[in-house]
Amino acid sequence: MKFPVYYNPIRLESISPEGIISKQGGDYVAKMTLGTPAQTVDVILDSGSSNLVVAGSNYGFSSFPPYYHASESSSSKDTGSPISIQYGSGSISGVVYSDAAAINGIGASDVRFMVVTQQDNFFFNGGSNSGLLGLAFSSIAENNIAP
């Protein structure tokens, strides 16, 4: 089944009815909500990893897309578990949280994910994405926290 894709010539991206954006550089990005009340973040859909990672509010870039503010969510739970992940492009470290999460209105409560507090060549100052959603097999998820 094919879905129509709408092209936006000004932003050089296409948008599906499901809200998935295809950017000119090849990234597929989805708007995701986390927490109660919902906080919207843009995450890259990554077929080569299996973790959900988002930048935390104490991250430190002055010009950065929306952060996840755990303190603003009544359903947020800090598990206290530290986590570090090495990607081909860089590394990140942070803490595992659980909270409500949804894409396009479809979601779950108590979804475990990494809140990034430190990075090395992973996020870019002035970038447009708040994190990434790994879509690969759960068997390769760091700390067994596949979303």
N, CA, C and O atoms as a GROMACS GRO file, in nm:
protein
  588
    1MET      N    1   0.083  -0.117   0.000
    1MET     CA    2   0.000   0.000   0.000
    1MET      C    3   0.088   0.124   0.000
    1MET      O    4   0.176   0.137   0.085
    2LYS      N    5   0.066   0.215  -0.092
    2LYS     CA    6   0.145   0.338  -0.101
    2LYS      C    7   0.069   0.452  -0.036
    2LYS      O    8  -0.053   0.465  -0.052
    3PHE      N    9   0.142   0.535   0.035
    3PHE     CA   10   0.085   0.653   0.096
    3PHE      C   11   0.133   0.775   0.020
    3PHE      O   12   0.246   0.777  -0.028
    4PRO      N   13   0.049   0.876   0.008
    4PRO     CA   14   0.093   0.997  -0.061
    4PRO      C   15   0.199   1.069   0.022
    4PRO      O   16   0.195   1.067   0.145
    5VAL      N   17   0.292   1.132  -0.046
    5VAL     CA   18   0.395   1.211   0.020
    5VAL      C   19   0.383   1.353  -0.030
    5VAL      O   20   0.371   1.376  -0.151
    6TYR      N   21   0.385   1.447   0.060
    6TYR     CA   22   0.370   1.587   0.025
    6TYR      C   23   0.507   1.653   0.028
    6TYR      O   24   0.580   1.638   0.125
    7TYR      N   25   0.542   1.725  -0.076
    7TYR     CA   26   0.673   1.786  -0.088
    7TYR      C   27   0.665   1.933  -0.055
    7TYR      O   28   0.578   2.004  -0.105
    8ASN      N   29   0.754   1.979   0.027
    8ASN     CA   30   0.763   2.119   0.064
    8ASN      C   31   0.888   2.176   0.000
    8ASN      O   32   0.998   2.152   0.051
    9PRO      N   33   0.877   2.250  -0.112
    9PRO     CA   34   0.996   2.297  -0.183
    9PRO      C   35   1.078   2.399  -0.106
    9PRO      O   36   1.197   2.415  -0.132
   10ILE      N   37   1.018   2.468  -0.011
   10ILE     CA   38   1.092   2.569   0.064
   10ILE      C   39   1.186   2.503   0.164
   10ILE      O   40   1.299   2.548   0.180
   11ARG      N   41   1.142   2.398   0.231
   11ARG     CA   42   1.223   2.333   0.335
   11ARG      C   43   1.299   2.213   0.282
   11ARG      O   44   1.372   2.149   0.357
   12LEU      N   45   1.285   2.181   0.154
   12LEU     CA   46   1.353   2.068   0.091
   12LEU      C   47   1.332   1.938   0.169
   12LEU      O   48   1.427   1.868   0.203
   13GLU      N   49   1.207   1.908   0.195
   13GLU     CA   50   1.173   1.785   0.265
   13GLU      C   51   1.036   1.740   0.218
   13GLU      O   52   0.959   1.818   0.162
   14SER      N   53   1.007   1.615   0.240
   14SER     CA   54   0.874   1.564   0.211
   14SER      C   55   0.812   1.514   0.340
   14SER      O   56   0.882   1.466   0.430
   15ILE      N   57   0.680   1.525   0.349
   15ILE     CA   58   0.609   1.489   0.472
   15ILE      C   59   0.499   1.390   0.439
   15ILE      O   60   0.416   1.415   0.352
   16SER      N   61   0.498   1.276   0.509
   16SER     CA   62   0.394   1.176   0.489
   16SER      C   63   0.273   1.212   0.574
   16SER      O   64   0.285   1.292   0.667
   17PRO      N   65   0.158   1.154   0.545
   17PRO     CA   66   0.040   1.180   0.629
   17PRO      C   67   0.060   1.136   0.774
   17PRO      O   68  -0.008   1.186   0.863
   18GLU      N   69   0.152   1.045   0.798
   18GLU     CA   70   0.179   0.997   0.933
   18GLU      C   71   0.269   1.091   1.011
   18GLU      O   72   0.296   1.068   1.129
   19GLY      N   73   0.316   1.197   0.946
   19GLY     CA   74   0.402   1.293   1.015
   19GLY      C   75   0.550   1.262   1.007
   19GLY      O   76   0.629   1.327   1.075
   20ILE      N   77   0.590   1.165   0.927
   20ILE     CA   78   0.731   1.134   0.911
   20ILE      C   79   0.787   1.225   0.802
   20ILE      O   80   0.732   1.236   0.693
   21ILE      N   81   0.898   1.289   0.835
   21ILE     CA   82   0.958   1.386   0.744
   21ILE      C   83   1.083   1.324   0.683
   21ILE      O   84   1.166   1.267   0.754
   22SER      N   85   1.098   1.335   0.551
   22SER     CA   86   1.218   1.292   0.481
   22SER      C   87   1.297   1.416   0.446
   22SER      O   88   1.256   1.496   0.362
   23LYS      N   89   1.412   1.433   0.511
   23LYS     CA   90   1.494   1.551   0.487
   23LYS      C   91   1.588   1.526   0.371
   23LYS      O   92   1.620   1.412   0.338
   24GLN      N   93   1.634   1.635   0.308
   24GLN     CA   94   1.717   1.624   0.189
   24GLN      C   95   1.845   1.544   0.215
   24GLN      O   96   1.894   1.476   0.125
   25GLY      N   97   1.900   1.551   0.337
   25GLY     CA   98   2.023   1.479   0.369
   25GLY      C   99   2.004   1.330   0.385
   25GLY      O  100   2.102   1.259   0.406
   26GLY      N  101   1.882   1.279   0.377
   26GLY     CA  102   1.857   1.137   0.386
   26GLY      C  103   1.801   1.090   0.518
   26GLY      O  104   1.766   0.973   0.531
   27ASP      N  105   1.791   1.178   0.616
   27ASP     CA  106   1.733   1.139   0.745
   27ASP      C  107   1.582   1.134   0.737
   27ASP      O  108   1.520   1.216   0.669
   28TYR      N  109   1.523   1.038   0.806
   28TYR     CA  110   1.379   1.035   0.826
   28TYR      C  111   1.356   1.074   0.970
   28TYR      O  112   1.415   1.017   1.062
   29VAL      N  113   1.269   1.172   0.991
   29VAL     CA  114   1.247   1.228   1.123
   29VAL      C  115   1.099   1.220   1.157
   29VAL      O  116   1.013   1.243   1.072
   30ALA      N  117   1.071   1.186   1.283
   30ALA     CA  118   0.932   1.181   1.331
   30ALA      C  119   0.918   1.275   1.450
   30ALA      O  120   1.010   1.292   1.530
   31LYS      N  121   0.801   1.335   1.459
   31LYS     CA  122   0.768   1.414   1.578
   31LYS      C  123   0.715   1.315   1.681
   31LYS      O  124   0.623   1.239   1.654
   32MET      N  125   0.774   1.318   1.797
   32MET     CA  126   0.740   1.225   1.904
   32MET      C  127   0.703   1.306   2.026
   32MET      O  128   0.760   1.412   2.051
   33THR      N  129   0.608   1.256   2.103
   33THR     CA  130   0.576   1.322   2.229
   33THR      C  131   0.623   1.235   2.344
   33THR      O  132   0.613   1.112   2.340
   34LEU      N  133   0.674   1.300   2.446
   34LEU     CA  134   0.720   1.233   2.568
   34LEU      C  135   0.660   1.305   2.687
   34LEU      O  136   0.652   1.428   2.689
   35GLY      N  137   0.617   1.229   2.787
   35GLY     CA  138   0.575   1.287   2.912
   35GLY      C  139   0.429   1.325   2.922
   35GLY      O  140   0.352   1.312   2.827
   36THR      N  141   0.394   1.373   3.045
   36THR     CA  142   0.260   1.418   3.077
   36THR      C  143   0.271   1.551   3.150
   36THR      O  144   0.319   1.552   3.264
   37PRO      N  145   0.231   1.662   3.091
   37PRO     CA  146   0.174   1.676   2.956
   37PRO      C  147   0.280   1.650   2.850
   37PRO      O  148   0.400   1.651   2.877
   38ALA      N  149   0.233   1.625   2.729
   38ALA     CA  150   0.321   1.586   2.619
   38ALA      C  151   0.419   1.697   2.580
   38ALA      O  152   0.381   1.813   2.566
   39GLN      N  153   0.547   1.658   2.564
   39GLN     CA  154   0.652   1.745   2.513
   39GLN      C  155   0.690   1.691   2.376
   39GLN      O  156   0.718   1.572   2.362
   40THR      N  157   0.693   1.776   2.275
   40THR     CA  158   0.724   1.730   2.139
   40THR      C  159   0.873   1.744   2.110
   40THR      O  160   0.932   1.849   2.132
   41VAL      N  161   0.932   1.635   2.061
   41VAL     CA  162   1.072   1.633   2.018
   41VAL      C  163   1.078   1.570   1.879
   41VAL      O  164   0.995   1.486   1.845
   42ASP      N  165   1.177   1.611   1.800
   42ASP     CA  166   1.201   1.551   1.669
   42ASP      C  167   1.310   1.446   1.684
   42ASP      O  168   1.419   1.475   1.733
   43VAL      N  169   1.280   1.322   1.643
   43VAL     CA  170   1.378   1.214   1.653
   43VAL      C  171   1.406   1.156   1.515
   43VAL      O  172   1.315   1.138   1.434
   44ILE      N  173   1.533   1.128   1.489
   44ILE     CA  174   1.572   1.060   1.366
   44ILE      C  175   1.533   0.913   1.380
   44ILE      O  176   1.559   0.852   1.483
   45LEU      N  177   1.471   0.857   1.276
   45LEU     CA  178   1.438   0.714   1.274
   45LEU      C  179   1.561   0.641   1.223
   45LEU      O  180   1.601   0.659   1.108
   46ASP      N  181   1.620   0.559   1.309
   46ASP     CA  182   1.749   0.496   1.281
   46ASP      C  183   1.734   0.344   1.272
   46ASP      O  184   1.704   0.279   1.372
   47SER      N  185   1.755   0.290   1.155
   47SER     CA  186   1.741   0.145   1.136
   47SER      C  187   1.865   0.067   1.180
   47SER      O  188   1.865  -0.056   1.173
   48GLY      N  189   1.969   0.136   1.226
   48GLY     CA  190   2.092   0.068   1.266
   48GLY      C  191   2.113   0.062   1.417
   48GLY      O  192   2.218   0.016   1.462
   49SER      N  193   2.017   0.107   1.494
   49SER     CA  194   2.029   0.102   1.640
   49SER      C  195   1.893   0.066   1.701
   49SER      O  196   1.792   0.060   1.630
   50SER      N  197   1.892   0.043   1.832
   50SER     CA  198   1.768  -0.003   1.896
   50SER      C  199   1.732   0.071   2.023
   50SER      O  200   1.651   0.021   2.102
   51ASN      N  201   1.788   0.187   2.046
   51ASN     CA  202   1.755   0.263   2.165
   51ASN      C  203   1.686   0.393   2.127
   51ASN      O  204   1.710   0.448   2.019
   52LEU      N  205   1.599   0.441   2.215
   52LEU     CA  206   1.543   0.575   2.204
   52LEU      C  207   1.630   0.664   2.291
   52LEU      O  208   1.645   0.639   2.410
   53VAL      N  209   1.687   0.768   2.231
   53VAL     CA  210   1.770   0.862   2.305
   53VAL      C  211   1.723   1.004   2.275
   53VAL      O  212   1.695   1.038   2.160
   54VAL      N  213   1.713   1.087   2.379
   54VAL     CA  214   1.674   1.227   2.362
   54VAL      C  215   1.764   1.314   2.449
   54VAL      O  216   1.812   1.271   2.554
   55ALA      N  217   1.787   1.437   2.403
   55ALA     CA  218   1.869   1.531   2.479
   55ALA      C  219   1.792   1.578   2.602
   55ALA      O  220   1.675   1.615   2.592
   56GLY      N  221   1.858   1.577   2.716
   56GLY     CA  222   1.796   1.623   2.840
   56GLY      C  223   1.805   1.773   2.855
   56GLY      O  224   1.887   1.837   2.788
   57SER      N  225   1.723   1.830   2.940
   57SER     CA  226   1.716   1.975   2.956
   57SER      C  227   1.843   2.036   3.013
   57SER      O  228   1.865   2.156   2.998
   58ASN      N  229   1.927   1.957   3.077
   58ASN     CA  230   2.053   2.009   3.130
   58ASN      C  231   2.169   1.985   3.033
   58ASN      O  232   2.285   1.983   3.073
   59TYR      N  233   2.135   1.966   2.906
   59TYR     CA  234   2.234   1.926   2.807
   59TYR      C  235   2.340   2.031   2.782
   59TYR      O  236   2.459   1.998   2.779
   60GLY      N  237   2.302   2.157   2.763
   60GLY     CA  238   2.404   2.261   2.757
   60GLY      C  239   2.423   2.337   2.627
   60GLY      O  240   2.492   2.438   2.629
   61PHE      N  241   2.367   2.295   2.515
   61PHE     CA  242   2.380   2.375   2.394
   61PHE      C  243   2.290   2.497   2.405
   61PHE      O  244   2.177   2.487   2.453
   62SER      N  245   2.339   2.611   2.362
   62SER     CA  246   2.257   2.732   2.369
   62SER      C  247   2.155   2.738   2.256
   62SER      O  248   2.046   2.792   2.274
   63SER      N  249   2.190   2.682   2.141
   63SER     CA  250   2.099   2.684   2.026
   63SER      C  251   2.067   2.540   1.990
   63SER      O  252   2.136   2.479   1.908
   64PHE      N  253   1.962   2.487   2.050
   64PHE     CA  254   1.932   2.345   2.033
   64PHE      C  255   1.782   2.327   2.020
   64PHE      O  256   1.706   2.406   2.076
   65PRO      N  257   1.739   2.225   1.949
   65PRO     CA  258   1.595   2.199   1.938
   65PRO      C  259   1.538   2.160   2.074
   65PRO      O  260   1.611   2.152   2.173
   66PRO      N  261   1.409   2.136   2.080
   66PRO     CA  262   1.346   2.108   2.211
   66PRO      C  263   1.412   1.994   2.287
   66PRO      O  264   1.440   1.887   2.232
   67TYR      N  265   1.436   2.019   2.413
   67TYR     CA  266   1.487   1.918   2.504
   67TYR      C  267   1.371   1.842   2.566
   67TYR      O  268   1.256   1.885   2.560
   68TYR      N  269   1.403   1.728   2.627
   68TYR     CA  270   1.308   1.658   2.712
   68TYR      C  271   1.330   1.711   2.853
   68TYR      O  272   1.442   1.705   2.905
   69HIS      N  273   1.226   1.764   2.914
   69HIS     CA  274   1.231   1.817   3.050
   69HIS      C  275   1.164   1.717   3.144
   69HIS      O  276   1.042   1.720   3.162
   70ALA      N  277   1.243   1.630   3.202
   70ALA     CA  278   1.188   1.528   3.292
   70ALA      C  279   1.112   1.591   3.409
   70ALA      O  280   1.011   1.537   3.453
   71SER      N  281   1.160   1.703   3.458
   71SER     CA  282   1.098   1.767   3.574
   71SER      C  283   0.960   1.825   3.543
   71SER      O  284   0.882   1.853   3.634
   72GLU      N  285   0.930   1.843   3.414
   72GLU     CA  286   0.800   1.898   3.374
   72GLU      C  287   0.696   1.789   3.344
   72GLU      O  288   0.583   1.821   3.307
   73SER      N  289   0.734   1.662   3.360
   73SER     CA  290   0.643   1.552   3.332
   73SER      C  291   0.602   1.484   3.461
   73SER      O  292   0.687   1.439   3.538
   74SER      N  293   0.472   1.476   3.485
   74SER     CA  294   0.423   1.409   3.606
   74SER      C  295   0.438   1.258   3.599
   74SER      O  296   0.429   1.190   3.702
   75SER      N  297   0.462   1.203   3.480
   75SER     CA  298   0.476   1.058   3.464
   75SER      C  299   0.621   1.013   3.448
   75SER      O  300   0.646   0.894   3.427
   76SER      N  301   0.716   1.104   3.456
   76SER     CA  302   0.858   1.073   3.438
   76SER      C  303   0.914   0.998   3.559
   76SER      O  304   0.886   1.032   3.674
   77LYS      N  305   0.995   0.896   3.530
   77LYS     CA  306   1.062   0.821   3.637
   77LYS      C  307   1.209   0.806   3.602
   77LYS      O  308   1.242   0.750   3.497
   78ASP      N  309   1.297   0.854   3.688
   78ASP     CA  310   1.441   0.837   3.673
   78ASP      C  311   1.477   0.701   3.730
   78ASP      O  312   1.460   0.679   3.850
   79THR      N  313   1.526   0.609   3.648
   79THR     CA  314   1.560   0.475   3.697
   79THR      C  315   1.693   0.475   3.772
   79THR      O  316   1.723   0.381   3.845
   80GLY      N  317   1.773   0.582   3.753
   80GLY     CA  318   1.904   0.588   3.817
   80GLY      C  319   2.010   0.505   3.746
   80GLY      O  320   2.125   0.502   3.790
   81SER      N  321   1.974   0.438   3.637
   81SER     CA  322   2.069   0.354   3.565
   81SER      C  323   2.149   0.436   3.464
   81SER      O  324   2.091   0.494   3.372
   82PRO      N  325   2.282   0.443   3.482
   82PRO     CA  326   2.364   0.514   3.383
   82PRO      C  327   2.374   0.431   3.254
   82PRO      O  328   2.363   0.309   3.257
   83ILE      N  329   2.394   0.500   3.143
   83ILE     CA  330   2.407   0.431   3.015
   83ILE      C  331   2.500   0.512   2.924
   83ILE      O  332   2.498   0.635   2.925
   84SER      N  333   2.580   0.441   2.847
   84SER     CA  334   2.667   0.502   2.746
   84SER      C  335   2.652   0.422   2.617
   84SER      O  336   2.642   0.300   2.619
   85ILE      N  337   2.650   0.493   2.506
   85ILE     CA  338   2.636   0.428   2.375
   85ILE      C  339   2.739   0.488   2.280
   85ILE      O  340   2.755   0.609   2.271
   86GLN      N  341   2.809   0.400   2.208
   86GLN     CA  342   2.904   0.442   2.106
   86GLN      C  343   2.840   0.419   1.969
   86GLN      O  344   2.800   0.307   1.936
   87TYR      N  345   2.830   0.525   1.890
   87TYR     CA  346   2.780   0.517   1.753
   87TYR      C  347   2.896   0.539   1.658
   87TYR      O  348   3.005   0.578   1.702
   88GLY      N  349   2.876   0.516   1.531
   88GLY     CA  350   2.980   0.542   1.432
   88GLY      C  351   3.021   0.687   1.426
   88GLY      O  352   3.136   0.719   1.397
   89SER      N  353   2.926   0.777   1.454
   89SER     CA  354   2.954   0.920   1.444
   89SER      C  355   3.002   0.982   1.575
   89SER      O  356   3.052   1.094   1.573
   90GLY      N  357   2.987   0.915   1.687
   90GLY     CA  358   3.026   0.970   1.815
   90GLY      C  359   2.968   0.891   1.930
   90GLY      O  360   2.911   0.783   1.910
   91SER      N  361   2.981   0.944   2.050
   91SER     CA  362   2.932   0.872   2.167
   91SER      C  363   2.845   0.963   2.253
   91SER      O  364   2.855   1.085   2.247
   92ILE      N  365   2.758   0.899   2.332
   92ILE     CA  366   2.669   0.970   2.423
   92ILE      C  367   2.662   0.895   2.555
   92ILE      O  368   2.686   0.774   2.561
   93SER      N  369   2.630   0.968   2.660
   93SER     CA  370   2.607   0.904   2.790
   93SER      C  371   2.498   0.980   2.861
   93SER      O  372   2.472   1.098   2.833
   94GLY      N  373   2.434   0.912   2.954
   94GLY     CA  374   2.324   0.973   3.026
   94GLY      C  375   2.262   0.876   3.124
   94GLY      O  376   2.330   0.790   3.180
   95VAL      N  377   2.131   0.893   3.146
   95VAL     CA  378   2.057   0.815   3.244
   95VAL      C  379   1.932   0.759   3.179
   95VAL      O  380   1.874   0.822   3.090
   96VAL      N  381   1.889   0.641   3.223
   96VAL     CA  382   1.767   0.580   3.172
   96VAL      C  383   1.647   0.635   3.250
   96VAL      O  384   1.646   0.636   3.373
   97TYR      N  385   1.547   0.680   3.176
   97TYR     CA  386   1.420   0.726   3.231
   97TYR      C  387   1.309   0.639   3.174
   97TYR      O  388   1.330   0.567   3.076
   98SER      N  389   1.192   0.646   3.235
   98SER     CA  390   1.073   0.588   3.174
   98SER      C  391   0.964   0.694   3.181
   98SER      O  392   0.953   0.769   3.278
   99ASP      N  393   0.883   0.698   3.074
   99ASP     CA  394   0.778   0.799   3.066
   99ASP      C  395   0.683   0.758   2.954
   99ASP      O  396   0.709   0.663   2.881
  100ALA      N  397   0.574   0.831   2.942
  100ALA     CA  398   0.480   0.809   2.831
  100ALA      C  399   0.548   0.856   2.702
  100ALA      O  400   0.620   0.956   2.702
  101ALA      N  401   0.524   0.784   2.592
  101ALA     CA  402   0.582   0.819   2.463
  101ALA      C  403   0.483   0.784   2.353
  101ALA      O  404   0.412   0.684   2.362
  102ALA      N  405   0.478   0.867   2.250
  102ALA     CA  406   0.386   0.842   2.138
  102ALA      C  407   0.439   0.906   2.010
  102ALA      O  408   0.511   1.006   2.012
  103ILE      N  409   0.402   0.844   1.898
  103ILE     CA  410   0.424   0.900   1.765
  103ILE      C  411   0.289   0.900   1.695
  103ILE      O  412   0.224   0.796   1.684
  104ASN      N  413   0.249   1.016   1.648
  104ASN     CA  414   0.122   1.030   1.576
  104ASN      C  415   0.003   0.977   1.658
  104ASN      O  416  -0.090   0.917   1.603
  105GLY      N  417   0.008   0.999   1.788
  105GLY     CA  418  -0.104   0.960   1.874
  105GLY      C  419  -0.103   0.815   1.918
  105GLY      O  420  -0.188   0.775   1.998
  106ILE      N  421  -0.010   0.736   1.870
  106ILE     CA  422  -0.001   0.594   1.909
  106ILE      C  423   0.116   0.581   2.005
  106ILE      O  424   0.230   0.614   1.970
  107GLY      N  425   0.090   0.533   2.125
  107GLY     CA  426   0.198   0.529   2.221
  107GLY      C  427   0.176   0.432   2.334
  107GLY      O  428   0.089   0.346   2.329
  108ALA      N  429   0.257   0.449   2.437
  108ALA     CA  430   0.253   0.361   2.553
  108ALA      C  431   0.303   0.439   2.674
  108ALA      O  432   0.369   0.542   2.661
  109SER      N  433   0.270   0.388   2.791
  109SER     CA  434   0.324   0.446   2.914
  109SER      C  435   0.446   0.363   2.955
  109SER      O  436   0.466   0.252   2.906
  110ASP      N  437   0.525   0.417   3.041
  110ASP     CA  438   0.645   0.348   3.094
  110ASP      C  439   0.740   0.301   2.985
  110ASP      O  440   0.793   0.190   2.994
  111VAL      N  441   0.762   0.382   2.885
  111VAL     CA  442   0.862   0.352   2.781
  111VAL      C  443   0.998   0.394   2.836
  111VAL      O  444   1.016   0.506   2.882
  112ARG      N  445   1.095   0.302   2.830
  112ARG     CA  446   1.230   0.332   2.879
  112ARG      C  447   1.314   0.392   2.767
  112ARG      O  448   1.311   0.345   2.654
  113PHE      N  449   1.390   0.497   2.801
  113PHE     CA  450   1.475   0.563   2.703
  113PHE      C  451   1.591   0.632   2.773
  113PHE      O  452   1.591   0.650   2.895
  114MET      N  453   1.688   0.670   2.694
  114MET     CA  454   1.807   0.736   2.746
  114MET      C  455   1.789   0.887   2.736
  114MET      O  456   1.753   0.940   2.631
  115VAL      N  457   1.816   0.957   2.847
  115VAL     CA  458   1.821   1.103   2.846
  115VAL      C  459   1.970   1.140   2.843
  115VAL      O  460   2.043   1.113   2.938
  116VAL      N  461   2.011   1.200   2.733
  116VAL     CA  462   2.152   1.231   2.710
  116VAL      C  463   2.194   1.351   2.794
  116VAL      O  464   2.129   1.455   2.791
  117THR      N  465   2.304   1.336   2.868
  117THR     CA  466   2.360   1.445   2.946
  117THR      C  467   2.499   1.484   2.900
  117THR      O  468   2.545   1.595   2.928
  118GLN      N  469   2.567   1.395   2.829
  118GLN     CA  470   2.700   1.424   2.774
  118GLN      C  471   2.711   1.361   2.637
  118GLN      O  472   2.651   1.257   2.609
  119GLN      N  473   2.790   1.427   2.550
  119GLN     CA  474   2.807   1.373   2.416
  119GLN      C  475   2.944   1.408   2.361
  119GLN      O  476   3.008   1.503   2.407
  120ASP      N  477   2.989   1.332   2.264
  120ASP     CA  478   3.110   1.362   2.190
  120ASP      C  479   3.079   1.342   2.043
  120ASP      O  480   3.071   1.229   1.995
  121ASN      N  481   3.063   1.451   1.970
  121ASN     CA  482   3.040   1.449   1.825
  121ASN      C  483   2.913   1.374   1.786
  121ASN      O  484   2.911   1.302   1.687
  122PHE      N  485   2.807   1.391   1.866
  122PHE     CA  486   2.681   1.323   1.835
  122PHE      C  487   2.574   1.422   1.793
  122PHE      O  488   2.523   1.415   1.681
  123PHE      N  489   2.539   1.516   1.882
  123PHE     CA  490   2.447   1.624   1.848
  123PHE      C  491   2.530   1.743   1.800
  123PHE      O  492   2.647   1.757   1.837
  124PHE      N  493   2.469   1.827   1.720
  124PHE     CA  494   2.539   1.946   1.672
  124PHE      C  495   2.467   2.071   1.718
  124PHE      O  496   2.344   2.080   1.708
  125ASN      N  497   2.542   2.168   1.768
  125ASN     CA  498   2.485   2.295   1.812
  125ASN      C  499   2.411   2.359   1.695
  125ASN      O  500   2.468   2.375   1.587
  126GLY      N  501   2.286   2.395   1.715
  126GLY     CA  502   2.206   2.451   1.607
  126GLY      C  503   2.139   2.346   1.523
  126GLY      O  504   2.072   2.379   1.425
  127GLY      N  505   2.154   2.217   1.558
  127GLY     CA  506   2.091   2.108   1.484
  127GLY      C  507   1.940   2.111   1.500
  127GLY      O  508   1.886   2.187   1.581
  128SER      N  509   1.872   2.029   1.422
  128SER     CA  510   1.726   2.034   1.425
  128SER      C  511   1.661   1.912   1.490
  128SER      O  512   1.538   1.905   1.496
  129ASN      N  513   1.739   1.817   1.537
  129ASN     CA  514   1.682   1.695   1.595
  129ASN      C  515   1.717   1.685   1.743
  129ASN      O  516   1.827   1.720   1.785
  130SER      N  517   1.621   1.636   1.821
  130SER     CA  518   1.638   1.624   1.965
  130SER      C  519   1.688   1.486   2.007
  130SER      O  520   1.723   1.467   2.124
  131GLY      N  521   1.692   1.391   1.916
  131GLY     CA  522   1.737   1.258   1.951
  131GLY      C  523   1.718   1.160   1.837
  131GLY      O  524   1.706   1.199   1.721
  132LEU      N  525   1.718   1.032   1.872
  132LEU     CA  526   1.694   0.932   1.770
  132LEU      C  527   1.619   0.813   1.827
  132LEU      O  528   1.631   0.779   1.945
  133LEU      N  529   1.540   0.750   1.740
  133LEU     CA  530   1.461   0.633   1.775
  133LEU      C  531   1.515   0.515   1.696
  133LEU      O  532   1.499   0.508   1.574
  134GLY      N  533   1.579   0.423   1.767
  134GLY     CA  534   1.634   0.303   1.704
  134GLY      C  535   1.523   0.206   1.666
  134GLY      O  536   1.435   0.177   1.748
  135LEU      N  537   1.526   0.157   1.543
  135LEU     CA  538   1.423   0.067   1.491
  135LEU      C  539   1.473  -0.075   1.466
  135LEU      O  540   1.399  -0.160   1.417
  136ALA      N  541   1.600  -0.102   1.500
  136ALA     CA  542   1.658  -0.234   1.473
  136ALA      C  543   1.614  -0.336   1.579
  136ALA      O  544   1.532  -0.305   1.666
  137PHE      N  545   1.670  -0.455   1.572
  137PHE     CA  546   1.634  -0.564   1.662
  137PHE      C  547   1.664  -0.527   1.808
  137PHE      O  548   1.766  -0.466   1.837
  138SER      N  549   1.574  -0.565   1.897
  138SER     CA  550   1.592  -0.535   2.039
  138SER      C  551   1.717  -0.603   2.097
  138SER      O  552   1.769  -0.560   2.200
  139SER      N  553   1.764  -0.708   2.032
  139SER     CA  554   1.881  -0.779   2.083
  139SER      C  555   2.009  -0.694   2.080
  139SER      O  556   2.106  -0.728   2.148
  140ILE      N  557   2.011  -0.586   2.002
  140ILE     CA  558   2.131  -0.502   1.999
  140ILE      C  559   2.114  -0.374   2.083
  140ILE      O  560   2.200  -0.286   2.079
  141ALA      N  561   2.006  -0.361   2.156
  141ALA     CA  562   1.983  -0.243   2.239
  141ALA      C  563   2.080  -0.239   2.356
  141ALA      O  564   2.101  -0.340   2.423
  142GLU      N  565   2.137  -0.123   2.380
  142GLU     CA  566   2.225  -0.107   2.497
  142GLU      C  567   2.139  -0.118   2.625
  142GLU      O  568   2.028  -0.066   2.631
  143ASN      N  569   2.195  -0.187   2.726
  143ASN     CA  570   2.129  -0.204   2.856
  143ASN      C  571   1.989  -0.267   2.843
  143ASN      O  572   1.908  -0.255   2.935
  144ASN      N  573   1.961  -0.333   2.732
  144ASN     CA  574   1.832  -0.398   2.709
  144ASN      C  575   1.714  -0.303   2.726
  144ASN      O  576   1.612  -0.342   2.782
  145ILE      N  577   1.728  -0.178   2.677
  145ILE     CA  578   1.619  -0.082   2.691
  145ILE      C  579   1.562  -0.044   2.554
  145ILE      O  580   1.550   0.075   2.522
  146ALA      N  581   1.529  -0.144   2.475
  146ALA     CA  582   1.466  -0.117   2.345
  146ALA      C  583   1.328  -0.058   2.369
  146ALA      O  584   1.252  -0.107   2.453
  147PRO      N  585   1.293   0.049   2.295
  147PRO     CA  586   1.160   0.109   2.314
  147PRO      C  587   1.049   0.018   2.268
  147PRO      O  588   0.932   0.054   2.277
   0.00000   0.00000   0.00000
